[in-house]
């Protein structure tokens, strides 16, 4: 359920063989390398046995050397490097993560860097090749805005319609886990929220969408797992709402929350100046009730009974230090305080307090948050509109109802958004003055 950036570290540590040696050193007589020689974008991989991990590294001259690393498979984008050292042909740099550093030591040979990646005493070869000068990354093509927090800068991607100067805008809030602004997590790439932003722009509605802390461009703003609380998600969303409302390019603000982002968005919208709220696949029950249903369908009986005991303890404000291995991903002791903070928020009570137009969207084939949750929200807020999309699943794609086939779409960016989703959202917004 929760796989923060350190999940990459754990993954690498589980590999117990195939460590690489240092590459050949610099050649006698080679000229001394300068910062200008390594400036630019480099692409390659850490050669983890049987599963190379693709990486992209960028260096630039900025009072010395400045650099960043992107790891697509781990939803890490533009993570700042530290301790970058270039001596003769030898290049080293570090990636500080949760109190430890991942160290890269290599040798520059023309347009190639070859070396050794080391973490917690284990080493793997890595290689990088310099990209052509005319290469333009997807990140360079995006426009970003930022908000400042006590734990770092947060980045949000802005998508504007092609025509006009002032637009209605939607703040798109992603779901649970280290989900990025496109709706993708370490478990799969589907680009659902990216598609939503692009199609809203085609209909004259701008958008701002942001990576969760620990993902994408906000990987460095991660808060230690044992310290994170649900209130911090709401505070982040509130900062984005305030930022957008101060931007002269935007005249009306809708909040669109997907999955966990629905609860985050409605709680933030309650305290902010917004003009409409859209819940997509949002829960109508507290997280302990949702977990109860999800785990009942996926766990053996003994593990399910243990999960019920843990949920009862958390409801009573008590943590459970001993958790079976099969339940560690959901109830690891370090995330139990976060779960307790999440349980305090009842979506039915919060949505009752919203005084703006509300649209509730649910998919018939959502195997994570069923239609009944949208119906519960509708009961709590009778003036809300309810839109049920035929065959739509949790990642907003048309999918079979059968579980395994349904889950395959979570990692398929080639599939478009379910028919009727964007049309329904746009019609609702335009009916409420988003023109």
PyMOL commands that set and color helices and strands:
alter all, ss='L'
color gray80, all
select helices_A, chain A and resi 6-13+35-38+72-74+138-141+192-202+219-221+230-245+260-271+287-298+301-315+325-331+333-343+347-352+371-380+403-411+421-431
alter helices_A, ss='H'
color red, helices_A
select strands_A, chain A and resi 40-46+53-61+65-71+76-80+82-87+90-97+100-109+112-119+122-130+143-149+152-159+167-173+205-210+250-258+276-280+357-363+385-389
alter strands_A, ss='S'
color yellow, strands_A
deselect
rebuild
show_as cartoon
